[in-house]
Structure formats: structure tokens, C-alpha cells
Amino acid sequence: MEKRKEKRKDEENKAVIELVEGKADSAKKISINALTQDISLSGVRLQSDTSFPVDTKVNLKITLSKSKKLLKLNGKVKWVKDIQDGELYEMGVEFIEALPHKVMVLLQHLFGRNK
């Protein structure tokens, strides 16, 4: 039985995972390149050479392959899987705090209503 909230679309898009470490006065931003493996309105499965602990909040920048639009979303890591002996990981990230215009861009992308 499928547990997913939304239907996912298998699709490879370029993505950047950003994480801010430390306190505001000495914060350090880390950027990691990744690829999406599938995407939905509620989240994304990413593949990267770096993993983050479950419940880590991340900022995502996803360049949508069909529309070439840049989508910036906040997310939370829900699960992590080592798929290549510590050299490659998959992570499930649930979108949080998505603004309506960002949801519309994703809806248009997922359901093929790009102009």
C-alpha cells in the first residue's frame, strides 16, 4: 500500500542543498550539489555524495528541467539511505513552509502546463 501524500514524478533535476551551521553572528553556509530522483508537491528524493541527519532543516534550490525555472524551497530531511558505501546517498526531503506562488510553479511543472 502506497504511503505517499502525493504522486511523485520520476525526474532528474539539478539541485543545491544549503545548510546554515552555527549561530547568526558566526553562521557558515554549506552548499552541496545534488540531483532529484523524483519530485512531488510535498517533497523530493535527492541523490548526493553528502548526507544530513534526519530532521535537519535545509534550503533547496531546484532547477526544474522542463521549465528551466529555479524553485527555492525549505525542507526537512525525513530519511537517508547509503546507496554506495558512504560515497553516494539518497535522502527524502519533505517541503515545509511552501509559499503559494512556489506551489503554483511546482504544480505547473508537474502537470505539464508550462508555456
Secondary structure, DSSP 4 states (H G I P E B T S, - for coil): ----SS--EE---EEEEEEEES-GGG-EEEEEEEEEEEE-SSEEEEEES----TT-EEEEEEE-TTT--EEEEEEEEEEEEE-STTS-EEEEEEEES--HHHHHHHHHHHTT---
